[in-house]
Amino acid sequence: MPTLECTRDTGHSELPVPSRMHTHAIPDTIAQELLAIADAAPLLVFLFDGDDRLRYANDAFRSSFALAPDAFPSWSELMTHCHTEKVGALINTPDFPTWLASARSRRVKSPYRAFEADLCDGRWVWITETLRADGWMLCIGSDITDLKASGRALRQSRDLAIRAAQTDALTGISNRPHMTAQLEQRLAQVRQRSQMCGIALIDLDEFKCINDRYGHPSGDLVLQHFARTVQQALRHEDGFGRVGGEEFLLLLPRIDTAGMEAIIRRIMALLRDASPLPAHPEFRFTFSAGLGVLLPHDTPSTAYSRVDKAMYQAKAAGRNGFRWAQA
């Protein structure tokens, strides 16, 4: 059976022990019993950290996904492993990069999610994902292959319809309605938890000239390339979607202004070294961005308008840069 080898982050080898109350941790003996039960369970039990890297997986999960005992891949690495080796999650797609971008755009965007999934070995599993505020996520998979499947086609059609309603057809990332829903959710967290969240509106520079000079199919390639490039710089909890022709929105929870600027600068650096048009290897493109922070009294409209104004200020300043919105 093929295995995925991945170096474990030894600097974070200890799993955090959750507590029932803020002031009382679960005793070590109980934590050890919980891990022992999880290790022996037929359920698929697995845990991702705030960087979306696998930090724990029981034997049932490792066997199903052909993972070596010392393999601790990121979620993206795990999905690539499944697609390449035909193990674990069944991924039927002729365009894996677009599938991965689309799946990432919906991942870790709500405190709890449940869905059905097919495994390559023919099993049908029910997956639940429970997300903590710090980004750690516990996942449990139950084998439901033997359950009555008469309504499965209807459920799958429903899931596909929901996915299509949330996805930009060209780039595979979130569309405007899905980003608006995420923005409303983040605003609620700002009000209820005082949890900081950054917002950035990005517009590709001189995009009309790209279409006019190289043609609209090349313009589509640029948009697709940009969507995939940005995801390389994001954390798994960040929201990212296409909200207009060449406009993209970022939502960056639990981050400070320096962290936001670092992400924007990294995206710029990635674009400097990229060649999105194979027929024109010399071609490069840039973007302008408006950056801001969500405020408790914001609505989706006021937050968007604020960073939209800052983005146009970046355009007026010469493009290929960013400006901060005034609070």
N, C-alpha and C positions, 0 to 999 in steps of 0.2 A: 504494500500500500504506500503510495507516495506521501511524503511528509513535507511540511513547510518548516524550514529552519529559520529562526529569527532570534537575534540576541536579546536577552532579557535585560531590562533596565534595572540593574542591581542596586541603583541608588534609591529605588522605590519598591523594595522587595516585600515590605510588610503591608499586608492588606489592612485598610482601616476597619475598625470594629464599630458598627453603628450602635447608637445608644437609644434607649427608649425615652430617656429624658436628657435634657441638656447637662445635668449635673451628675448623672449616674451612668457609668459605662457598664456594658454587659460583662460579667465575670469571664475570665479567660477560659474556664472549664466549659461554660455554655458556648462560647465562640468556637472552641475546639470541637464540641459535639455537633454544632451546626455545620462546620466544614466537613466533618466525618460523614454526616448524613448526606450532604450535597455530593461528596465524592462517590458515594455508593448508590446514589439515586439513579433510576432509569431516565429521569428527566434530564434535559439538556440545561445545565446551569452554568452561566458565564457572566463575567463582570468586566466592564470597560471603565477606564479612569477618565479624568477630565480632559485628557488629550486624545481620547477615543482609541486607546491601546488596550488590548486584552490583558487583564491582570490576573484573572482566575478563570479556569475552565475545568469542569469535572471530567471524569473518565468517559462518560457517555458522549459529551460534546467533542472531546478530542478524537474519539474513535469515529464519530460521524463525519468530522471535518478533516480526518487524516492529519492531525496536528501532533508533532513530536512533543514529548513532555516539557521540553525547554523552549518551546515556541510561544512567543508572546507578540503576535503581529498587531499592527493597527487594523482598524476595521476595513480600510481601503485595501491593505495588503491581504487581509483575509478573503475579501470578495474576489480579488485578483487570483488568489490561490484556488478558490472554488471554481472560477471560470476556466482557468488554465488546466487544472488537474482533473476537472469533472468530478469533484467530491463536494460534500457538504451541501450548501444551498444550490438549488438548481437555477441556473441563470441562462435562459434561452434568449439570446440577442445577437444580431449580426454586427452591432456597434457597441462594444463593451464600454469604451470611454464615455459615450453619451448616457448609457444606462447607469454607470457609476455616478456621473454628475447629477443625474436626476434623482437617484436614490439618496445621495448625500444631501440634496436640497430639502428632502422631507425628513431626514434623520435628526433625532434629538431636538425636536421643536415643540414637544409637549411633555408634561410631567409623567403621563402614562399613555402607552399605546399598545394595542393588541392587533394581531393580524395572522393570517394563515400563510404558510410557506411550504413549498415542495422541496424535498431533499433528493439528491442524485440517486440514492439507493431505493427510491420509490415511496418512501414514507411521506406522510402528510402531517405537519406539525402546527400547533397553535403557539405562537410566540407572544410573550408579554414583555414589555420594556418599562421599567420603573426608574425615573430619572430624579436624582437628588439635585438640590440647588447648586452644589459645587461641581456638577457635571458628571459625577460618577453614575453609572447606569447598570442596574441588575436586570439580566435577561433570563427568562425561563421558557423552555420549549417542552410542550407535552405532545406525545404521539397520539394523534387522533385519526390514524389511518383506518381503524376499524369502525369508526362512527358512521352513522347513516349519512351518505353523501348526496342524497337526492337534491338538496338545495345548494350544493357546492357551486355549480355553474352560475347560479343566480348571484351568490355571494362574490364570486370572482368577477362577474360582470360589474357588480356594484363597486368593488375595489378599483377596477380598471377605470370606471367612470370618474371616481373621486380623484384618482391619480391624474387623469387627463385634465380635470378641472383645475388642478393645482400646478400644472407643468407648462412651461413655455415650449411649444412644439419644436422650435428651431434649435434652441440651445440645450434643452433638457433640464434646465434649472427651474426654480420657482417662477411663476408668472405674477402679474400685478395683483390679482385677487388674493393669492396665497401670501404674498408679501404684506398686503394690507392686513390680513388676519394675524400674521406674526407681529406686525407693528402694534396692533391693538393688544395682543397678549403681553408684549414687552412693556407697553405703557401701563398696563394693569400691575405688572410686577414693580415698576418704578413707584407707583402710588402705594401699593400694599406693603412692599418690603424695603422700599428706599434702595432698590437695586439699580445701580448705574447701568445705563445702556447707551452705547454710541450709535449714531446713524450717519451714513455717508451716501450721497448721491453721486454717481459716476457717469460721465458722458464722454463717449469716444470723440476725439478731436478730428475735425474735418472729415467726418464719415461720408458726407455726400460726395466729396471729391474721390473717396475710395470707390464708391459705386460708379461714379462717372468715368473714372480712369480705367478701372479693372473689371467693371461689370458687377451686377448684383449677385451672381453666384459667389464671386470673390468676397463681396461684402458679407455674405452669409458665413463664409469660412472664417472671416475675421471675428464675427460675433461669437461663433462657436469656440474659436481658439481663445478668445478673451474669457469666456465663461469657464473654461477648463483651467486657464492660467490663474485666475483669481482663486479658485478653490484650493490651489496648492498653498496659498498664503493664509487660509482661514482655519479656524478651530472648528470642531465638529458642531458646536452649539451656535455658531454664527449663522445668521440668515442671509441669503444671497439670492437675488432674483432679477429678472429683466422686466422693467416696468414701462418701457417705451421702445421706440425703434432702436436706438443705440444707447439708451439710458438703463443703468443698473442701480439697484438699491442694496446697501449693506446694513445689517443690524448686528451690533457687536456688544453682547451683554458682558457684564463683569470685566470691564476693561477701563483703563484710564486714558487720558488724552495722549500721553506718550506712546502707549500701546497701539492706539488707533493710527497715529502717524507712522509707527513702525510697519504696520500692515500695509498701509498705502504705499510707503516707500519700497517695500518688498515687491509689491505687485509691479510697480514701475521698473524695478531692477529686472524682474523676470521678463518683462516685455522688451527691454533693451536687447536681450540676448535671444529673442524668439524670432522665428521666421514663419509666419502663419500661412503664407502663400507659396506653395512649392514651385509654381511657375515663375515666381518673382522673388528669389531668395534675398534680394537686397531690400525688400519692402519692410518697413517698420511703422508702427503707429503708437500714438500716445493717448492720454485721457486727461480730463480735468475733473476735479472732485470738490464737492462741498461737504464739510464735516461738521457735526454737531453732537449734542448730548440731549437725550430725551428728558423733558421736564414734566413734573407732576401735573401741571395744568394743560399739557399738550393734548391735542387731538391728532389723529393721523394726518389731517390736512395741514395743521399749523406746523407740525414737525417737518413734513415734506417741503412745505413752502420755505421754511427757514434754510434748509440745506440746498434747496434749488437756487435760492438767491445767492448763497455763497459759491455754488458751483459756477454761476454766471460771472461772478467776480473773478474766479480763477481763470475763466475764459478771457475776460477782458484784460487780465494781467499778462497774457501771453500764452495761455494754454500750458499743457504738460505740467500741471501743478495742482495745489489744493489750497483752499481758504476755509477758515473756521467761521461758522455762522455765529451771529451775535445772539446772545440769550435774551 
